[in-house]
Every structure is written in structure tokens, then in C-alpha cells.
Amino acid sequence: QVQLVESGGGLVQAGGSLRLSCAASGLTFTNYGMGWFRQAPGKEREFVAALSWSGSRTYYADSVKGRFTISRDSSKNTVYLQMNSLKPEDTAVYYCAAHLYTTAQTMARKSDPDYWGQGTQVTVSS
């Protein structure tokens, strides 16, 4: 079956960096658009970053543009989220998502992607 397994979350001070990983299995990785979403306590899940299924296009939420970078390693079936200059407002559970043949911009609007990971906690202290 399809699995998306996130890792790399943790506690970091404001201004620090983290790299999240999402390892995919059970699917043809290069056929899927990939995205990162997050949900803070008491808030709705929101889009963070996306990568088109072709791997050639990215799209970011305004709140993370210039600080976060999404990328993938097709040889490892893994998508990454490099997070720099972290702020306390970045604190949330971060979820990886996959949707078949999706562009980056479409992934940003997806409320029901084909697959979700279980999430990884990111906490940024001030």
C-alpha cells in the first residue's frame, strides 16, 4: 500500500533551520505532485509548498517564500522541505501529501490529495 512517512521535525530556536523529509513507497513517485501542508493548534490546515509531478515547478505560500525550499530525490522516492529563518509562527504539524499528475499550483489548492503522511511536529521557540 502507499505510504508517506515524514521525518526531521523537532524543536528549534527562531532563526534556525530544519529539513523535513517525506519518504514515499507503494507508488510511482515521479508521477505524483508532492506538497507540504501544516496545521497549527486551533487552526485549519494550510498549504506551505508544492512540487509538480514533473519536478520542474515549485509553488510556495507567501508566508514561507524565500525561506523554505521544496525539492525531491527521485532515486530515493523522497521529497524534502528545507526550512530556514524559522519563526515561532511556523510552529505546526507538517504533513506531506501526494496527488497523481498534479501541477504545483493545483497541489496548493488541494484539500483532498490522494495520499497524506502522518505528520511531523515542528516547534520554533522565540
Phi and psi restraints in degrees (value plus and minus 20) as a CYANA .aco file:
   2 VAL   PHI     -96.1   -56.1
   2 VAL   PSI     115.3   155.3
   3 GLN   PHI    -155.2  -115.2
   3 GLN   PSI     117.2   157.2
   4 LEU   PHI    -139.8   -99.8
   4 LEU   PSI     100.4   140.4
   5 VAL   PHI    -141.8  -101.8
   5 VAL   PSI      93.3   133.3
   6 GLU   PHI    -107.1   -67.1
   6 GLU   PSI     132.6   172.6
   7 SER   PHI    -175.2  -135.2
   7 SER   PSI     148.2   188.2
   8 GLY   PHI      83.2   123.2
   8 GLY   PSI     -24.8    15.2
   9 GLY   PHI     -90.6   -50.6
   9 GLY   PSI     151.4   191.4
  10 GLY   PHI     144.1   184.1
  10 GLY   PSI    -186.3  -146.3
  11 LEU   PHI    -124.1   -84.1
  11 LEU   PSI     111.0   151.0
  12 VAL   PHI    -163.4  -123.4
  12 VAL   PSI     131.5   171.5
  13 GLN   PHI     -99.6   -59.6
  13 GLN   PSI     134.7   174.7
  14 ALA   PHI     -75.1   -35.1
  14 ALA   PSI     117.0   157.0
  15 GLY   PHI      72.9   112.9
  15 GLY   PSI     -31.7     8.3
  16 GLY   PHI    -103.6   -63.6
  16 GLY   PSI    -194.0  -154.0
  17 SER   PHI    -152.4  -112.4
  17 SER   PSI     132.6   172.6
  18 LEU   PHI    -163.8  -123.8
  18 LEU   PSI     133.2   173.2
  19 ARG   PHI    -143.3  -103.3
  19 ARG   PSI      99.0   139.0
  20 LEU   PHI    -111.4   -71.4
  20 LEU   PSI     126.3   166.3
  21 SER   PHI    -143.6  -103.6
  21 SER   PSI     128.7   168.7
  22 CYS   PHI    -154.9  -114.9
  22 CYS   PSI      88.0   128.0
  23 ALA   PHI    -112.6   -72.6
  23 ALA   PSI     104.1   144.1
  24 ALA   PHI    -124.3   -84.3
  24 ALA   PSI     122.6   162.6
  25 SER   PHI    -164.3  -124.3
  25 SER   PSI     136.3   176.3
  26 GLY   PHI      62.4   102.4
  26 GLY   PSI     -11.4    28.6
  27 LEU   PHI    -162.6  -122.6
  27 LEU   PSI     143.3   183.3
  28 THR   PHI    -104.1   -64.1
  28 THR   PSI      76.5   116.5
  29 PHE   PHI     -73.5   -33.5
  29 PHE   PSI     -62.7   -22.7
  30 THR   PHI     -95.1   -55.1
  30 THR   PSI     -21.2    18.8
  31 ASN   PHI    -115.4   -75.4
  31 ASN   PSI     -20.2    19.8
  32 TYR   PHI    -135.9   -95.9
  32 TYR   PSI     112.6   152.6
  33 GLY   PHI     -92.2   -52.2
  33 GLY   PSI     123.5   163.5
  34 MET   PHI    -142.9  -102.9
  34 MET   PSI     126.1   166.1
  35 GLY   PHI    -163.6  -123.6
  35 GLY   PSI     138.0   178.0
  36 TRP   PHI    -136.9   -96.9
  36 TRP   PSI     113.9   153.9
  37 PHE   PHI    -148.2  -108.2
  37 PHE   PSI     144.4   184.4
  38 ARG   PHI    -164.5  -124.5
  38 ARG   PSI     136.7   176.7
  39 GLN   PHI    -159.4  -119.4
  39 GLN   PSI      97.8   137.8
  40 ALA   PHI    -110.3   -70.3
  40 ALA   PSI     137.7   177.7
  41 PRO   PHI     -76.0   -36.0
  41 PRO   PSI     110.2   150.2
  42 GLY   PHI      56.8    96.8
  42 GLY   PSI     -14.3    25.7
  43 LYS   PHI    -142.0  -102.0
  43 LYS   PSI     142.7   182.7
  44 GLU   PHI     -97.9   -57.9
  44 GLU   PSI     136.2   176.2
  45 ARG   PHI     -83.6   -43.6
  45 ARG   PSI     119.3   159.3
  46 GLU   PHI    -152.3  -112.3
  46 GLU   PSI     134.2   174.2
  47 PHE   PHI     -92.1   -52.1
  47 PHE   PSI     124.3   164.3
  48 VAL   PHI    -139.4   -99.4
  48 VAL   PSI     -77.1   -37.1
  49 ALA   PHI    -177.4  -137.4
  49 ALA   PSI     132.1   172.1
  50 ALA   PHI    -164.3  -124.3
  50 ALA   PSI     134.7   174.7
  51 LEU   PHI    -150.4  -110.4
  51 LEU   PSI     110.7   150.7
  52 SER   PHI     -86.0   -46.0
  52 SER   PSI     141.1   181.1
  53 TRP   PHI     -83.2   -43.2
  53 TRP   PSI     -48.2    -8.2
  54 SER   PHI     -95.2   -55.2
  54 SER   PSI     -36.8     3.2
  55 GLY   PHI      63.1   103.1
  55 GLY   PSI     -16.3    23.7
  56 SER   PHI    -118.8   -78.8
  56 SER   PSI     -35.5     4.5
  57 ARG   PHI    -145.3  -105.3
  57 ARG   PSI     123.1   163.1
  58 THR   PHI    -146.2  -106.2
  58 THR   PSI     141.8   181.8
  59 TYR   PHI    -171.4  -131.4
  59 TYR   PSI     119.6   159.6
  60 TYR   PHI    -152.1  -112.1
  60 TYR   PSI     130.6   170.6
  61 ALA   PHI     -87.1   -47.1
  61 ALA   PSI     127.0   167.0
  62 ASP   PHI     -77.5   -37.5
  62 ASP   PSI     -53.1   -13.1
  63 SER   PHI     -88.6   -48.6
  63 SER   PSI     -37.7     2.3
  64 VAL   PHI    -139.1   -99.1
  64 VAL   PSI     -25.1    14.9
  65 LYS   PHI     -78.3   -38.3
  65 LYS   PSI     113.1   153.1
  66 GLY   PHI      66.7   106.7
  66 GLY   PSI     -32.4     7.6
  67 ARG   PHI    -134.2   -94.2
  67 ARG   PSI     -54.5   -14.5
  68 PHE   PHI    -129.4   -89.4
  68 PHE   PSI     128.5   168.5
  69 THR   PHI    -156.0  -116.0
  69 THR   PSI     106.8   146.8
  70 ILE   PHI    -120.2   -80.2
  70 ILE   PSI     120.8   160.8
  71 SER   PHI    -174.1  -134.1
  71 SER   PSI     151.3   191.3
  72 ARG   PHI    -162.0  -122.0
  72 ARG   PSI     135.4   175.4
  73 ASP   PHI    -141.3  -101.3
  73 ASP   PSI      81.7   121.7
  74 SER   PHI     -86.4   -46.4
  74 SER   PSI     -46.1    -6.1
  75 SER   PHI     -89.1   -49.1
  75 SER   PSI     -40.5    -0.5
  76 LYS   PHI    -132.0   -92.0
  76 LYS   PSI     -16.9    23.1
  77 ASN   PHI      30.4    70.4
  77 ASN   PSI      24.8    64.8
  78 THR   PHI    -152.6  -112.6
  78 THR   PSI     118.2   158.2
  79 VAL   PHI    -133.2   -93.2
  79 VAL   PSI     124.0   164.0
  80 TYR   PHI    -139.8   -99.8
  80 TYR   PSI     135.6   175.6
  81 LEU   PHI    -151.5  -111.5
  81 LEU   PSI      85.1   125.1
  82 GLN   PHI    -105.3   -65.3
  82 GLN   PSI     102.1   142.1
  83 MET   PHI    -138.3   -98.3
  83 MET   PSI      96.5   136.5
  84 ASN   PHI    -135.9   -95.9
  84 ASN   PSI     144.1   184.1
  85 SER   PHI      29.0    69.0
  85 SER   PSI      28.5    68.5
  86 LEU   PHI     -84.7   -44.7
  86 LEU   PSI     126.2   166.2
  87 LYS   PHI    -140.9  -100.9
  87 LYS   PSI     136.8   176.8
  88 PRO   PHI     -75.7   -35.7
  88 PRO   PSI     -51.8   -11.8
  89 GLU   PHI     -92.5   -52.5
  89 GLU   PSI     -25.9    14.1
  90 ASP   PHI    -102.6   -62.6
  90 ASP   PSI     -26.6    13.4
  91 THR   PHI     -81.5   -41.5
  91 THR   PSI     104.8   144.8
  92 ALA   PHI    -198.3  -158.3
  92 ALA   PSI     151.0   191.0
  93 VAL   PHI    -108.2   -68.2
  93 VAL   PSI     107.8   147.8
  94 TYR   PHI    -122.5   -82.5
  94 TYR   PSI     110.7   150.7
  95 TYR   PHI    -138.2   -98.2
  95 TYR   PSI     119.2   159.2
  96 CYS   PHI    -114.1   -74.1
  96 CYS   PSI     126.2   166.2
  97 ALA   PHI    -160.5  -120.5
  97 ALA   PSI     134.3   174.3
  98 ALA   PHI    -156.9  -116.9
  98 ALA   PSI     118.8   158.8
  99 HIS   PHI    -163.1  -123.1
  99 HIS   PSI     117.2   157.2
 100 LEU   PHI     -85.0   -45.0
 100 LEU   PSI     110.8   150.8
 101 TYR   PHI      28.4    68.4
 101 TYR   PSI      29.8    69.8
 102 THR   PHI    -129.4   -89.4
 102 THR   PSI     118.2   158.2
 103 THR   PHI     -95.9   -55.9
 103 THR   PSI     146.8   186.8
 104 ALA   PHI     -84.8   -44.8
 104 ALA   PSI     -63.1   -23.1
 105 GLN   PHI     -87.8   -47.8
 105 GLN   PSI     -56.2   -16.2
 106 THR   PHI     -87.4   -47.4
 106 THR   PSI     -59.7   -19.7
 107 MET   PHI     -79.5   -39.5
 107 MET   PSI     -56.3   -16.3
 108 ALA   PHI     -80.5   -40.5
 108 ALA   PSI     -48.5    -8.5
 109 ARG   PHI    -118.0   -78.0
 109 ARG   PSI     -18.6    21.4
 110 LYS   PHI     -95.4   -55.4
 110 LYS   PSI     102.8   142.8
 111 SER   PHI    -119.5   -79.5
 111 SER   PSI     -34.8     5.2
 112 ASP   PHI    -156.1  -116.1
 112 ASP   PSI      41.7    81.7
 113 PRO   PHI     -81.8   -41.8
 113 PRO   PSI     143.2   183.2
 114 ASP   PHI     -78.3   -38.3
 114 ASP   PSI     -59.8   -19.8
 115 TYR   PHI    -160.4  -120.4
 115 TYR   PSI     126.0   166.0
 116 TRP   PHI    -142.8  -102.8
 116 TRP   PSI     128.8   168.8
 117 GLY   PHI    -104.9   -64.9
 117 GLY   PSI    -199.5  -159.5
 118 GLN   PHI    -107.9   -67.9
 118 GLN   PSI     -34.2     5.8
 119 GLY   PHI      77.8   117.8
 119 GLY   PSI     133.0   173.0
 120 THR   PHI    -159.4  -119.4
 120 THR   PSI     116.8   156.8
 121 GLN   PHI    -101.9   -61.9
 121 GLN   PSI     111.9   151.9
 122 VAL   PHI    -140.7  -100.7
 122 VAL   PSI     104.6   144.6
 123 THR   PHI    -145.0  -105.0
 123 THR   PSI     104.7   144.7
 124 VAL   PHI    -133.7   -93.7
 124 VAL   PSI      98.2   138.2
 125 SER   PHI    -112.6   -72.6
 125 SER   PSI     128.6   168.6
